């Protein structure tokens, strides 16, 4: 079993089909054959592969984030999924942990994203930390998509990779992420 990383647009077709099938099973909707994410977010697909079969997959999205009077190199996890029959065996944990390391290797200042509150212990076990009171504002400035909107049960998690990204500046605040219309929140 190995982790393979590709720009989302460069994932080999046989692997891409498997990833899309897993994503469509986890989040039913319009199936796609092409990229899922906005190319402006420079999506990096990370796949846990065993003998040609995708066991787990996720994407790292990246952008500059302006917050608290500073600009940060930020990334977040998106579309984290594990093959249903293989869940609970540590495969997702291995991939999410490797993604955190990949973000450090990419010289990002911080990683932050939202997850369902029930998944918080999973992400914390992989080195991520709950960011109390933090709300990510997705979408665009003209069409905001906040993570605290009615009907959402989301929490914000983060990891801070450089000293300039002070966790105190991100707690109990609204963070204008604005990843666009395609990804809305990552």
N, C-alpha and C positions, 0 to 999 in steps of 0.2 A: 504494500500500500504506500502510495507516495502523494505528495501535494504538488500539483502543477499550477502554474500561474501564467495567465495570458491577458493581454489587453482584451477587453470584452469582444471587440470586433475580430479578434484573431483566434478565438477558441475554435479548435478543429471541429468540423461539422458533426462527426459522430458523437463527440462529447457535448457539443452545443445542443443537439437534439435531446440528449438525456437530461441535461440541466433544465431545458425548457419544459420537459415533461414533469420533472419534479416540482418546478415552480408552478406550473398550471394545476398540479394536484394540490399543492399547498394553498394557492391563491387562485381559485378558478376565475377565469375571465377570458379575454381574447387571446388565444394562442398566437405566439409570434415565432417567426423563424429567424429574425434578425436581432440586433441589439435591443435590450430591455431598457437601458439607461441613456440619459442625455450624454452624448459624447463630450460635451463641455466639462463634465464632471470627471473625465479621464478614468472611466471604470476599469478596474483590474479584477478579473475573475480568478478566484482561487478554488481549485477543485481537489477533493480527496478521491483518488482513483485507485481501483484495485482490479488488475487484469482487464483494463478497458472499460470497467463499469464505474460510473460516478456514484460514490457513496454519499458525499456531502458537497455542497457548493455554497459560495457566498461571493459577493462583490464588494470591493472597497471603492467608495466614491470620494473624490477630493476636490477641494476648492479653497480659495482664500475666504476667510471669515473676518469681517470687521466687527469688533466687539470691545466695549469698554475703552474706546479711544485707541485701539491698536488693531493691527492686522495679523492674523495667524494663518499658518498652513494647517488646514483641518481636513480630517477624513472621517468617514463613517462607514459602518457596515450596512449592507442592504441584502435583501433576498437570501438570508441564511436558511438553508434547508438541508435536511438529511433524509435519505431514502427511508420510507416508512418502516419497512421490515427490519431495518438495521439501527433504529433509534435506541437510545439508552445504553449504548456500548462505548461511548466516549469519542465517537467519530466527529460529531459537531464540536465538542470541546477542543479536540486537537486542532481543527480547522480555525476556530475562532481565536484560539491562542496564537496560532501561526499568523493570523491576520494582524493581530496586535503587534507582533514582532515585525511584520512587513511594514507597518505604518512607521515604526521607529526607523527601520532601514531606509524608508523614503524621506526621512528627515522632516516628518510632520511635527508640528508643535503639540497637537492634541488630536485625539479621536473622540468623537461624540456622536451619539445616535439615540433613537428611542427604541424601546421594546415593550411588549405587553408586560404588565407588572408581574404576571405569573412567571415570566422568564428571567426576572432579575437574578435569582440565585444562580441560574446557569451562567449568565454573563459574569457575575461576580467571581464565580469559581475559575473563570478563564482570565482573570486579571483586570476586569473592568470594575468601575466603581459607580454606585448610585450618586447622582448629582441632585441632592434634595432641592425641591422647589424650582428647579430649572425647567423651562418650557422652551422647546424648539419651535421657531416660527418657520414653517416651510412655505412652499409655493413661491409666490413673487410678492414684491411690495404692493402691487396693485390687486393681488388676489392671495392674501395670506392664508396659510393652512396651519394653525397652531396645534401642537400636540396635546393641549388641554381642552380641546373642543368637546362639547357634549357627545357622549356615546363612546369616547375613546377611553381606554384604560391603559395609558402609556406612562412610562417613566423614562427619564433621561439618564443615560449612563455615559461615562467618559473615562479617558485615561490621559494623563498629562505627561508629555514626553520631553519637554524642554522647560527650563526654569522660567522663561518668559511667559509661559502659559500657566498663570497662577489659578489654582482651583477656586480660590475665594472670589475671584472676579466672575465666576460662572455659576456659583450657587445662588439660589433664590432670585433668579433673573430670567428675563425673556431674551432668548438668543435668536437674533434675526439671521437664520441660516440661508433662507431663500435659495434652495437648489433648483427652482424652476417649476414648470408645469408638468414635466414628464415624471419626475421623481417625487415631487411635493415634499415628502419627508424621506430621509434615508435612515 
